[in-house]
Amino acid sequence: MKMIMAVIKPFKLDDVREALAEVGVNGITATEVKGFGRQKGHTELYRGAEYVVDFLPKIKIEVAVDEPLLEPAVDAILKAAGTGKIGDGKIFVWDLERAVRIRTGELDADAL
């Protein structure tokens, strides 16, 4: 099992959710987060005063998948979240040691 975490632009969430559903991903967790990477934020004008916005709004998606779904899920996120512009985000993948469905006690792939 693998855990996929992707940080994407907020307006791409529905596209990513639909793309993941098409490849067979049953559920995701999405969290509103703020951060910055190479783009280092930007300046804005508010009531005549200029200020720097260091942390930009993003969406963090977490998806637990069984091995056969890993590459299709990563590809789905990559295609659905990409705009070709700076700040599209990142995808991280790591090993998931255990999953337990609280309601039934099912373990690992059965719990996903």
Secondary structure, DSSP 8 states (H G I E B T S, - for coil): -EEEEEEE-GGGHHHHHHHHHHTT----EEEEEEE-STT--EEEEETTEEEEE-SEEEEEEEEEE-GGGHHHHHHHHHHHH--SSTT-EEEEEEE----B-TTT--BGGGG-
